[in-house]
Structure formats: structure tokens, C-alpha cells
Amino acid sequence: MTDRVARLTGRAVRDRPAGHPPRATLDDGTVVVVKDSSADPGAAAAEAAGLRWIAVPGGPPVPRVLGADDALLVTGFVPAGRATTGAAERFGRELATLHAAGAEAFGAPPPGGRARAWIGHTRMENRPHDGPWGDWFASDRVLPYLRAARDRGALDPAGAAAVDDVCGRIGALAGPDEPPARLHGDLWSGNVLWSGDGDGAAWLIDPAAHGGHRESDLAMLDLFGLPHLDVVLAAYDEHSPLADGWRERVDLHQLFPLLVHAVLFGGGYGAQAAAAARRLR
């Protein structure tokens, strides 16, 4: 492992302290995070492309990619801190700036990214779509995971029918048209790091980046909870006002991460997806 880190960074490894995330100290004293994705070939390179793409001026800070290949990703290390209301307000504005940087199309991968990408430990297709967001969201984000969750028994037939019904009515549920946003794509609270340096900024890690709807990132923050989320959302809305009815669409945008979790972890998440779909009736 140390030889691979040295090859990717151009620096020898001085030591590898214990702890999570896995770290190494380079010969110049730089502490780096070393993420081994050998079990998911291509995931490290896809994540590196996503990190580079979401590192936009004025957006949330992102660890610098120091080296990557198909199996290993080496990035800068973010020391842990705690969330504050000031940092949350800043994060809301920065997240709005990231989304406004835009994407080529709904479903578009980052430059240098893969059409067959990853979210967690499951595959995610990134295919640019010319039509409206709702059509792409149903076909490329909801239905593939609905089928997979149903096939593994994580979603019963009635629950699957409720989600399928939402996809059939997606045009009426999707809200006003918006241009493709530049999404983190897997924005649960564990992928937001409140730094222990300086003013405790919120850093973004582990993206599943693609072009999508900005409400999807916000809905995922809400799904798994985030400290001072109300402050984040208020600052976001002040910077880049959200379309009318966005709160009523949270369940719609949460279908994708809930179904991904149903595929990965089982039926409790499938039941949550079914409940979210029924609330959209």
C-alpha cells in the first residue's frame, strides 16, 4: 500500500497512523486520506473525477485529490470539528453556488468520469438525458433500484406498485422546470465534514457527482439529518430561491437514496420508500 501511495503522490510515506479514515503521513509531513476501492474497480477514479468537478470557486471546500487510479484514491485530510450556526449558514450559500455551476445535462457524469459510476457500493448509471428532469429521474434513478429492491425482497409488491405509480405521474409531481445542477449526489450528513480548522467550514467528501436537480441534494440532507439544517436551507434559499412547493417534493427526491439503501441494506429502507411514494398520491 505504501508503495502505491508513493507512486500516486510522488512522495514517500513516512508512517501510517491507526484510525478512521485510513491515513498516511508523507515525507513532507502532509497527512493524507487513503481510500482503497479495490473491491469496486473504477470507483476510486470515478470519485476523483467527482471531487475535482465539485471543487468550484465559492462552493463548499473539497479535499484536494493528490492521486488516484482505478483502485486507490489519495486526498487531503480534513481534521474533525463541530457544526456551528455560522458554518451552517456559510454552507447553505456555498452549496447553492455549487449547484449553480451547472452540468451538461441531467445524468451527465463529471468530465473524466464514468458512465458506469458508483453510489455507495452499488452501480449508478450516468447517461446524459435530453428531456425533462422527471423523465430522467424515473428512468435512470428510481426504476432501476425499484426493480433491484423488489427482486431481493426488500420491497413488497404493494410498495413496488406505489413507487411505480409515482414514476407514471412524474411529470405532474416534478415541479417547475430547472436547468441541470451540479450535484454532490450522495449528500447525506456523513459526507459533510465540519472542519476543526479556522471557522469550521463544511467540507464535502465521497461524492457520486452528476447533473441533476438541486432539490435532490437538499432532500438527502433532510433524509439522514444534518446539524443546523434549518439554517443551511434558509441561507440556501436566500442565496438561490427555491421553487414554490419544494418542501412537498422532498419525498419524491428521497425515493432514489431510499431505494439505493434498500438494495444495499434491506427491507426497512424499502418500507420507507413505499411510505414516501404513498405520501405523494
ABEGO torsion letter per residue (X at the ends): XAAAAAAAAGBBBABBBBEOBBBBBBAAGBBBBBBBAAABBGAAAAAAAAAAAABBBGBBBBBBBAEBBAABBBBBBBBBBBBBAAAAAAAAAAAAAAAAAEBABBGBBBBGBBABBBBEABBBBBBBBABBAAAAAAAAAAAAAAAAAAAAGABBAAAAAAAAAAAAAAAAAAEBBBBBBBBAGBBBAAABBBBABEAGBBBBBGBBBBBBBAAAAAAAAAAAEBBGAAAAAAAAAAABBBBBGAAAAAAAAAAAAAAAAAAAAEAAAAAAAAAAAAAAX
